[in-house]
Amino acid sequence: MNVLQISIAAMPFLLSLVSRSSKAIVPCLVVGIFTVLLGDAPPRAAMAWCIGILIAAVAVRERLRAI
């Protein structure tokens, strides 16, 4: 994997750092690791990445609702 692919895989984790609570950080980190490990099987990696983005998006939405 090159640097661009790893940075895209880390996007859920980086997005979860913006969230108000720390409950979303660990699942997004685990999903990012699974995405990197499953890089040889693109459909599985994409599924893990989508789940991570979904978790992070909900956490960020809750952060924005609190403002």
PyMOL Python script that loads the backbone (N, CA, C, O; Angstrom):
from pymol import cmd

cmd.read_pdbstr("""\
ATOM      1  N   MET A   1       0.839  -1.179   0.000  1.00  0.00           N
ATOM      2  CA  MET A   1       0.000   0.000   0.000  1.00  0.00           C
ATOM      3  C   MET A   1       0.883   1.241   0.000  1.00  0.00           C
ATOM      4  O   MET A   1       1.922   1.284   0.658  1.00  0.00           O
ATOM      5  N   ASN A   2       0.457   2.228  -0.736  1.00  0.00           N
ATOM      6  CA  ASN A   2       1.227   3.472  -0.745  1.00  0.00           C
ATOM      7  C   ASN A   2       0.647   4.455   0.279  1.00  0.00           C
ATOM      8  O   ASN A   2      -0.320   4.148   0.976  1.00  0.00           O
ATOM      9  N   VAL A   3       1.247   5.619   0.351  1.00  0.00           N
ATOM     10  CA  VAL A   3       0.889   6.601   1.372  1.00  0.00           C
ATOM     11  C   VAL A   3      -0.537   7.101   1.181  1.00  0.00           C
ATOM     12  O   VAL A   3      -1.244   7.324   2.163  1.00  0.00           O
ATOM     13  N   LEU A   4      -0.964   7.277  -0.043  1.00  0.00           N
ATOM     14  CA  LEU A   4      -2.324   7.746  -0.311  1.00  0.00           C
ATOM     15  C   LEU A   4      -3.361   6.742   0.173  1.00  0.00           C
ATOM     16  O   LEU A   4      -4.364   7.133   0.771  1.00  0.00           O
ATOM     17  N   GLN A   5      -3.141   5.473  -0.072  1.00  0.00           N
ATOM     18  CA  GLN A   5      -4.078   4.450   0.369  1.00  0.00           C
ATOM     19  C   GLN A   5      -4.131   4.360   1.889  1.00  0.00           C
ATOM     20  O   GLN A   5      -5.205   4.168   2.459  1.00  0.00           O
ATOM     21  N   ILE A   6      -3.003   4.496   2.541  1.00  0.00           N
ATOM     22  CA  ILE A   6      -2.982   4.447   4.008  1.00  0.00           C
ATOM     23  C   ILE A   6      -3.661   5.673   4.590  1.00  0.00           C
ATOM     24  O   ILE A   6      -4.350   5.566   5.604  1.00  0.00           O
ATOM     25  N   SER A   7      -3.486   6.834   3.976  1.00  0.00           N
ATOM     26  CA  SER A   7      -4.154   8.031   4.488  1.00  0.00           C
ATOM     27  C   SER A   7      -5.663   7.955   4.292  1.00  0.00           C
ATOM     28  O   SER A   7      -6.413   8.447   5.135  1.00  0.00           O
ATOM     29  N   ILE A   8      -6.120   7.358   3.215  1.00  0.00           N
ATOM     30  CA  ILE A   8      -7.561   7.158   3.022  1.00  0.00           C
ATOM     31  C   ILE A   8      -8.082   6.143   4.026  1.00  0.00           C
ATOM     32  O   ILE A   8      -9.191   6.299   4.537  1.00  0.00           O
ATOM     33  N   ALA A   9      -7.312   5.115   4.317  1.00  0.00           N
ATOM     34  CA  ALA A   9      -7.729   4.119   5.303  1.00  0.00           C
ATOM     35  C   ALA A   9      -7.799   4.712   6.704  1.00  0.00           C
ATOM     36  O   ALA A   9      -8.596   4.262   7.527  1.00  0.00           O
ATOM     37  N   ALA A  10      -6.975   5.714   6.981  1.00  0.00           N
ATOM     38  CA  ALA A  10      -6.963   6.343   8.305  1.00  0.00           C
ATOM     39  C   ALA A  10      -8.018   7.438   8.447  1.00  0.00           C
ATOM     40  O   ALA A  10      -8.168   7.996   9.533  1.00  0.00           O
ATOM     41  N   MET A  11      -8.744   7.756   7.396  1.00  0.00           N
ATOM     42  CA  MET A  11      -9.719   8.835   7.434  1.00  0.00           C
ATOM     43  C   MET A  11     -10.799   8.661   8.505  1.00  0.00           C
ATOM     44  O   MET A  11     -11.134   9.643   9.167  1.00  0.00           O
ATOM     45  N   PRO A  12     -11.364   7.460   8.711  1.00  0.00           N
ATOM     46  CA  PRO A  12     -12.353   7.329   9.792  1.00  0.00           C
ATOM     47  C   PRO A  12     -11.772   7.663  11.163  1.00  0.00           C
ATOM     48  O   PRO A  12     -12.434   8.300  11.982  1.00  0.00           O
ATOM     49  N   PHE A  13     -10.545   7.237  11.412  1.00  0.00           N
ATOM     50  CA  PHE A  13      -9.911   7.536  12.689  1.00  0.00           C
ATOM     51  C   PHE A  13      -9.686   9.031  12.858  1.00  0.00           C
ATOM     52  O   PHE A  13      -9.958   9.585  13.923  1.00  0.00           O
ATOM     53  N   LEU A  14      -9.193   9.684  11.819  1.00  0.00           N
ATOM     54  CA  LEU A  14      -8.947  11.118  11.905  1.00  0.00           C
ATOM     55  C   LEU A  14     -10.251  11.892  12.063  1.00  0.00           C
ATOM     56  O   LEU A  14     -10.295  12.895  12.776  1.00  0.00           O
ATOM     57  N   LEU A  15     -11.295  11.439  11.412  1.00  0.00           N
ATOM     58  CA  LEU A  15     -12.596  12.089  11.533  1.00  0.00           C
ATOM     59  C   LEU A  15     -13.180  11.875  12.923  1.00  0.00           C
ATOM     60  O   LEU A  15     -13.866  12.754  13.445  1.00  0.00           O
ATOM     61  N   SER A  16     -12.922  10.734  13.521  1.00  0.00           N
ATOM     62  CA  SER A  16     -13.457  10.469  14.855  1.00  0.00           C
ATOM     63  C   SER A  16     -12.762  11.291  15.932  1.00  0.00           C
ATOM     64  O   SER A  16     -13.314  11.472  17.018  1.00  0.00           O
ATOM     65  N   LEU A  17     -11.570  11.788  15.656  1.00  0.00           N
ATOM     66  CA  LEU A  17     -10.882  12.635  16.619  1.00  0.00           C
ATOM     67  C   LEU A  17     -11.605  13.965  16.833  1.00  0.00           C
ATOM     68  O   LEU A  17     -11.397  14.630  17.847  1.00  0.00           O
ATOM     69  N   VAL A  18     -12.448  14.349  15.884  1.00  0.00           N
ATOM     70  CA  VAL A  18     -13.209  15.588  15.981  1.00  0.00           C
ATOM     71  C   VAL A  18     -14.424  15.413  16.891  1.00  0.00           C
ATOM     72  O   VAL A  18     -14.973  16.398  17.385  1.00  0.00           O
ATOM     73  N   SER A  19     -14.841  14.192  17.113  1.00  0.00           N
ATOM     74  CA  SER A  19     -16.068  13.934  17.871  1.00  0.00           C
ATOM     75  C   SER A  19     -15.932  14.370  19.319  1.00  0.00           C
ATOM     76  O   SER A  19     -14.828  14.520  19.843  1.00  0.00           O
ATOM     77  N   ARG A  20     -17.060  14.565  19.942  1.00  0.00           N
ATOM     78  CA  ARG A  20     -17.080  15.073  21.318  1.00  0.00           C
ATOM     79  C   ARG A  20     -16.655  14.007  22.320  1.00  0.00           C
ATOM     80  O   ARG A  20     -15.881  14.290  23.234  1.00  0.00           O
ATOM     81  N   SER A  21     -17.145  12.809  22.158  1.00  0.00           N
ATOM     82  CA  SER A  21     -16.800  11.736  23.089  1.00  0.00           C
ATOM     83  C   SER A  21     -15.703  10.865  22.484  1.00  0.00           C
ATOM     84  O   SER A  21     -15.463  10.876  21.277  1.00  0.00           O
ATOM     85  N   SER A  22     -15.063  10.128  23.342  1.00  0.00           N
ATOM     86  CA  SER A  22     -13.983   9.266  22.864  1.00  0.00           C
ATOM     87  C   SER A  22     -14.462   7.846  22.566  1.00  0.00           C
ATOM     88  O   SER A  22     -13.648   6.953  22.330  1.00  0.00           O
ATOM     89  N   LYS A  23     -15.768   7.637  22.575  1.00  0.00           N
ATOM     90  CA  LYS A  23     -16.290   6.296  22.338  1.00  0.00           C
ATOM     91  C   LYS A  23     -16.111   5.846  20.896  1.00  0.00           C
ATOM     92  O   LYS A  23     -16.076   4.643  20.636  1.00  0.00           O
ATOM     93  N   ALA A  24     -15.999   6.758  19.967  1.00  0.00           N
ATOM     94  CA  ALA A  24     -15.885   6.391  18.559  1.00  0.00           C
ATOM     95  C   ALA A  24     -14.442   6.238  18.099  1.00  0.00           C
ATOM     96  O   ALA A  24     -14.199   5.731  17.004  1.00  0.00           O
ATOM     97  N   ILE A  25     -13.497   6.659  18.900  1.00  0.00           N
ATOM     98  CA  ILE A  25     -12.105   6.662  18.462  1.00  0.00           C
ATOM     99  C   ILE A  25     -11.553   5.248  18.316  1.00  0.00           C
ATOM    100  O   ILE A  25     -10.930   4.931  17.303  1.00  0.00           O
ATOM    101  N   VAL A  26     -11.770   4.409  19.296  1.00  0.00           N
ATOM    102  CA  VAL A  26     -11.215   3.052  19.259  1.00  0.00           C
ATOM    103  C   VAL A  26     -11.835   2.207  18.139  1.00  0.00           C
ATOM    104  O   VAL A  26     -11.092   1.547  17.412  1.00  0.00           O
ATOM    105  N   PRO A  27     -13.174   2.198  17.968  1.00  0.00           N
ATOM    106  CA  PRO A  27     -13.704   1.417  16.841  1.00  0.00           C
ATOM    107  C   PRO A  27     -13.205   1.911  15.486  1.00  0.00           C
ATOM    108  O   PRO A  27     -12.955   1.106  14.589  1.00  0.00           O
ATOM    109  N   CYS A  28     -13.059   3.215  15.332  1.00  0.00           N
ATOM    110  CA  CYS A  28     -12.560   3.737  14.064  1.00  0.00           C
ATOM    111  C   CYS A  28     -11.094   3.393  13.846  1.00  0.00           C
ATOM    112  O   CYS A  28     -10.669   3.177  12.712  1.00  0.00           O
ATOM    113  N   LEU A  29     -10.326   3.341  14.919  1.00  0.00           N
ATOM    114  CA  LEU A  29      -8.933   2.923  14.804  1.00  0.00           C
ATOM    115  C   LEU A  29      -8.848   1.452  14.390  1.00  0.00           C
ATOM    116  O   LEU A  29      -8.044   1.092  13.531  1.00  0.00           O
ATOM    117  N   VAL A  30      -9.668   0.617  14.996  1.00  0.00           N
ATOM    118  CA  VAL A  30      -9.685  -0.812  14.648  1.00  0.00           C
ATOM    119  C   VAL A  30     -10.122  -1.009  13.199  1.00  0.00           C
ATOM    120  O   VAL A  30      -9.555  -1.831  12.481  1.00  0.00           O
ATOM    121  N   VAL A  31     -11.127  -0.254  12.776  1.00  0.00           N
ATOM    122  CA  VAL A  31     -11.595  -0.359  11.391  1.00  0.00           C
ATOM    123  C   VAL A  31     -10.507   0.091  10.428  1.00  0.00           C
ATOM    124  O   VAL A  31     -10.347  -0.504   9.363  1.00  0.00           O
ATOM    125  N   GLY A  32      -9.758   1.128  10.781  1.00  0.00           N
ATOM    126  CA  GLY A  32      -8.651   1.565   9.927  1.00  0.00           C
ATOM    127  C   GLY A  32      -7.579   0.503   9.800  1.00  0.00           C
ATOM    128  O   GLY A  32      -7.024   0.296   8.721  1.00  0.00           O
ATOM    129  N   ILE A  33      -7.289  -0.166  10.895  1.00  0.00           N
ATOM    130  CA  ILE A  33      -6.300  -1.251  10.851  1.00  0.00           C
ATOM    131  C   ILE A  33      -6.804  -2.402   9.988  1.00  0.00           C
ATOM    132  O   ILE A  33      -6.042  -2.969   9.205  1.00  0.00           O
ATOM    133  N   PHE A  34      -8.093  -2.754  10.128  1.00  0.00           N
ATOM    134  CA  PHE A  34      -8.665  -3.809   9.285  1.00  0.00           C
ATOM    135  C   PHE A  34      -8.635  -3.416   7.815  1.00  0.00           C
ATOM    136  O   PHE A  34      -8.398  -4.259   6.949  1.00  0.00           O
ATOM    137  N   THR A  35      -8.875  -2.143   7.531  1.00  0.00           N
ATOM    138  CA  THR A  35      -8.846  -1.691   6.143  1.00  0.00           C
ATOM    139  C   THR A  35      -7.460  -1.864   5.544  1.00  0.00           C
ATOM    140  O   THR A  35      -7.329  -2.289   4.396  1.00  0.00           O
ATOM    141  N   VAL A  36      -6.439  -1.543   6.300  1.00  0.00           N
ATOM    142  CA  VAL A  36      -5.068  -1.709   5.810  1.00  0.00           C
ATOM    143  C   VAL A  36      -4.740  -3.187   5.644  1.00  0.00           C
ATOM    144  O   VAL A  36      -4.122  -3.581   4.655  1.00  0.00           O
ATOM    145  N   LEU A  37      -5.155  -4.012   6.616  1.00  0.00           N
ATOM    146  CA  LEU A  37      -4.856  -5.442   6.530  1.00  0.00           C
ATOM    147  C   LEU A  37      -5.614  -6.128   5.407  1.00  0.00           C
ATOM    148  O   LEU A  37      -5.119  -7.091   4.821  1.00  0.00           O
ATOM    149  N   LEU A  38      -6.814  -5.639   5.101  1.00  0.00           N
ATOM    150  CA  LEU A  38      -7.614  -6.236   4.036  1.00  0.00           C
ATOM    151  C   LEU A  38      -7.401  -5.547   2.697  1.00  0.00           C
ATOM    152  O   LEU A  38      -8.227  -5.679   1.794  1.00  0.00           O
ATOM    153  N   GLY A  39      -6.317  -4.823   2.560  1.00  0.00           N
ATOM    154  CA  GLY A  39      -6.041  -4.093   1.327  1.00  0.00           C
ATOM    155  C   GLY A  39      -5.918  -4.975   0.100  1.00  0.00           C
ATOM    156  O   GLY A  39      -6.111  -4.503  -1.021  1.00  0.00           O
ATOM    157  N   ASP A  40      -5.600  -6.246   0.289  1.00  0.00           N
ATOM    158  CA  ASP A  40      -5.491  -7.157  -0.852  1.00  0.00           C
ATOM    159  C   ASP A  40      -6.854  -7.590  -1.374  1.00  0.00           C
ATOM    160  O   ASP A  40      -6.967  -8.028  -2.519  1.00  0.00           O
ATOM    161  N   ALA A  41      -7.884  -7.475  -0.551  1.00  0.00           N
ATOM    162  CA  ALA A  41      -9.254  -7.818  -0.956  1.00  0.00           C
ATOM    163  C   ALA A  41     -10.087  -6.539  -0.950  1.00  0.00           C
ATOM    164  O   ALA A  41     -10.706  -6.221   0.066  1.00  0.00           O
ATOM    165  N   PRO A  42     -10.119  -5.800  -2.053  1.00  0.00           N
ATOM    166  CA  PRO A  42     -10.768  -4.492  -2.079  1.00  0.00           C
ATOM    167  C   PRO A  42     -12.228  -4.457  -1.616  1.00  0.00           C
ATOM    168  O   PRO A  42     -12.600  -3.514  -0.918  1.00  0.00           O
ATOM    169  N   PRO A  43     -13.076  -5.435  -1.965  1.00  0.00           N
ATOM    170  CA  PRO A  43     -14.455  -5.345  -1.469  1.00  0.00           C
ATOM    171  C   PRO A  43     -14.550  -5.412   0.054  1.00  0.00           C
ATOM    172  O   PRO A  43     -15.355  -4.702   0.657  1.00  0.00           O
ATOM    173  N   ARG A  44     -13.745  -6.246   0.666  1.00  0.00           N
ATOM    174  CA  ARG A  44     -13.756  -6.349   2.128  1.00  0.00           C
ATOM    175  C   ARG A  44     -13.178  -5.098   2.766  1.00  0.00           C
ATOM    176  O   ARG A  44     -13.689  -4.627   3.782  1.00  0.00           O
ATOM    177  N   ALA A  45     -12.121  -4.557   2.183  1.00  0.00           N
ATOM    178  CA  ALA A  45     -11.529  -3.331   2.709  1.00  0.00           C
ATOM    179  C   ALA A  45     -12.506  -2.166   2.576  1.00  0.00           C
ATOM    180  O   ALA A  45     -12.597  -1.324   3.470  1.00  0.00           O
ATOM    181  N   ALA A  46     -13.230  -2.117   1.473  1.00  0.00           N
ATOM    182  CA  ALA A  46     -14.207  -1.047   1.280  1.00  0.00           C
ATOM    183  C   ALA A  46     -15.349  -1.166   2.286  1.00  0.00           C
ATOM    184  O   ALA A  46     -15.850  -0.150   2.769  1.00  0.00           O
ATOM    185  N   MET A  47     -15.762  -2.370   2.603  1.00  0.00           N
ATOM    186  CA  MET A  47     -16.831  -2.565   3.590  1.00  0.00           C
ATOM    187  C   MET A  47     -16.376  -2.094   4.971  1.00  0.00           C
ATOM    188  O   MET A  47     -17.127  -1.416   5.673  1.00  0.00           O
ATOM    189  N   ALA A  48     -15.163  -2.447   5.361  1.00  0.00           N
ATOM    190  CA  ALA A  48     -14.636  -2.007   6.650  1.00  0.00           C
ATOM    191  C   ALA A  48     -14.505  -0.491   6.681  1.00  0.00           C
ATOM    192  O   ALA A  48     -14.834   0.137   7.688  1.00  0.00           O
ATOM    193  N   TRP A  49     -14.030   0.104   5.595  1.00  0.00           N
ATOM    194  CA  TRP A  49     -13.868   1.545   5.537  1.00  0.00           C
ATOM    195  C   TRP A  49     -15.219   2.258   5.634  1.00  0.00           C
ATOM    196  O   TRP A  49     -15.337   3.271   6.323  1.00  0.00           O
ATOM    197  N   CYS A  50     -16.221   1.742   4.960  1.00  0.00           N
ATOM    198  CA  CYS A  50     -17.558   2.349   5.004  1.00  0.00           C
ATOM    199  C   CYS A  50     -18.152   2.282   6.411  1.00  0.00           C
ATOM    200  O   CYS A  50     -18.806   3.227   6.852  1.00  0.00           O
ATOM    201  N   ILE A  51     -17.933   1.199   7.099  1.00  0.00           N
ATOM    202  CA  ILE A  51     -18.419   1.089   8.475  1.00  0.00           C
ATOM    203  C   ILE A  51     -17.710   2.104   9.362  1.00  0.00           C
ATOM    204  O   ILE A  51     -18.343   2.733  10.210  1.00  0.00           O
ATOM    205  N   GLY A  52     -16.422   2.267   9.177  1.00  0.00           N
ATOM    206  CA  GLY A  52     -15.678   3.251   9.957  1.00  0.00           C
ATOM    207  C   GLY A  52     -16.122   4.675   9.684  1.00  0.00           C
ATOM    208  O   GLY A  52     -16.246   5.476  10.610  1.00  0.00           O
ATOM    209  N   ILE A  53     -16.363   4.997   8.424  1.00  0.00           N
ATOM    210  CA  ILE A  53     -16.845   6.332   8.072  1.00  0.00           C
ATOM    211  C   ILE A  53     -18.230   6.569   8.663  1.00  0.00           C
ATOM    212  O   ILE A  53     -18.535   7.676   9.106  1.00  0.00           O
ATOM    213  N   LEU A  54     -19.061   5.545   8.671  1.00  0.00           N
ATOM    214  CA  LEU A  54     -20.400   5.673   9.246  1.00  0.00           C
ATOM    215  C   LEU A  54     -20.317   5.952  10.748  1.00  0.00           C
ATOM    216  O   LEU A  54     -21.024   6.824  11.252  1.00  0.00           O
ATOM    217  N   ILE A  55     -19.477   5.234  11.453  1.00  0.00           N
ATOM    218  CA  ILE A  55     -19.305   5.462  12.897  1.00  0.00           C
ATOM    219  C   ILE A  55     -18.786   6.875  13.151  1.00  0.00           C
ATOM    220  O   ILE A  55     -19.287   7.580  14.027  1.00  0.00           O
ATOM    221  N   ALA A  56     -17.794   7.278  12.392  1.00  0.00           N
ATOM    222  CA  ALA A  56     -17.210   8.607  12.580  1.00  0.00           C
ATOM    223  C   ALA A  56     -18.195   9.711  12.209  1.00  0.00           C
ATOM    224  O   ALA A  56     -18.230  10.750  12.869  1.00  0.00           O
ATOM    225  N   ALA A  57     -18.990   9.505  11.171  1.00  0.00           N
ATOM    226  CA  ALA A  57     -19.960  10.522  10.764  1.00  0.00           C
ATOM    227  C   ALA A  57     -21.027  10.728  11.823  1.00  0.00           C
ATOM    228  O   ALA A  57     -21.436  11.859  12.085  1.00  0.00           O
ATOM    229  N   VAL A  58     -21.478   9.648  12.431  1.00  0.00           N
ATOM    230  CA  VAL A  58     -22.466   9.774  13.504  1.00  0.00           C
ATOM    231  C   VAL A  58     -21.864  10.517  14.694  1.00  0.00           C
ATOM    232  O   VAL A  58     -22.534  11.349  15.306  1.00  0.00           O
ATOM    233  N   ALA A  59     -20.618  10.227  15.025  1.00  0.00           N
ATOM    234  CA  ALA A  59     -19.964  10.915  16.145  1.00  0.00           C
ATOM    235  C   ALA A  59     -19.784  12.397  15.856  1.00  0.00           C
ATOM    236  O   ALA A  59     -19.982  13.229  16.741  1.00  0.00           O
ATOM    237  N   VAL A  60     -19.413  12.733  14.640  1.00  0.00           N
ATOM    238  CA  VAL A  60     -19.242  14.155  14.281  1.00  0.00           C
ATOM    239  C   VAL A  60     -20.597  14.851  14.243  1.00  0.00           C
ATOM    240  O   VAL A  60     -20.708  16.007  14.651  1.00  0.00           O
ATOM    241  N   ARG A  61     -21.623  14.165  13.761  1.00  0.00           N
ATOM    242  CA  ARG A  61     -22.967  14.760  13.746  1.00  0.00           C
ATOM    243  C   ARG A  61     -23.426  15.087  15.158  1.00  0.00           C
ATOM    244  O   ARG A  61     -24.016  16.143  15.391  1.00  0.00           O
ATOM    245  N   GLU A  62     -23.162  14.194  16.099  1.00  0.00           N
ATOM    246  CA  GLU A  62     -23.519  14.460  17.490  1.00  0.00           C
ATOM    247  C   GLU A  62     -22.725  15.644  18.040  1.00  0.00           C
ATOM    248  O   GLU A  62     -23.240  16.427  18.839  1.00  0.00           O
ATOM    249  N   ARG A  63     -21.489  15.768  17.616  1.00  0.00           N
ATOM    250  CA  ARG A  63     -20.676  16.909  18.040  1.00  0.00           C
ATOM    251  C   ARG A  63     -21.262  18.215  17.505  1.00  0.00           C
ATOM    252  O   ARG A  63     -21.324  19.213  18.224  1.00  0.00           O
ATOM    253  N   LEU A  64     -21.688  18.206  16.253  1.00  0.00           N
ATOM    254  CA  LEU A  64     -22.256  19.402  15.661  1.00  0.00           C
ATOM    255  C   LEU A  64     -23.627  19.732  16.242  1.00  0.00           C
ATOM    256  O   LEU A  64     -23.985  20.906  16.328  1.00  0.00           O
ATOM    257  N   ARG A  65     -24.393  18.737  16.637  1.00  0.00           N
ATOM    258  CA  ARG A  65     -25.681  18.979  17.269  1.00  0.00           C
ATOM    259  C   ARG A  65     -25.534  19.641  18.623  1.00  0.00           C
ATOM    260  O   ARG A  65     -26.407  20.401  19.041  1.00  0.00           O
ATOM    261  N   ALA A  66     -24.436  19.362  19.314  1.00  0.00           N
ATOM    262  CA  ALA A  66     -24.219  19.915  20.644  1.00  0.00           C
ATOM    263  C   ALA A  66     -23.817  21.393  20.589  1.00  0.00           C
ATOM    264  O   ALA A  66     -23.918  22.109  21.585  1.00  0.00           O
ATOM    265  N   ILE A  67     -23.370  21.831  19.441  1.00  0.00           N
ATOM    266  CA  ILE A  67     -22.923  23.235  19.312  1.00  0.00           C
ATOM    267  C   ILE A  67     -24.112  24.155  19.207  1.00  0.00           C
ATOM    268  O   ILE A  67     -23.945  25.369  19.092  1.00  0.00           O
TER     269      ILE A  67
END
""", "prot")
cmd.dss("prot")
cmd.show_as("cartoon", "prot")
cmd.util.cbc("prot")
cmd.orient("prot")
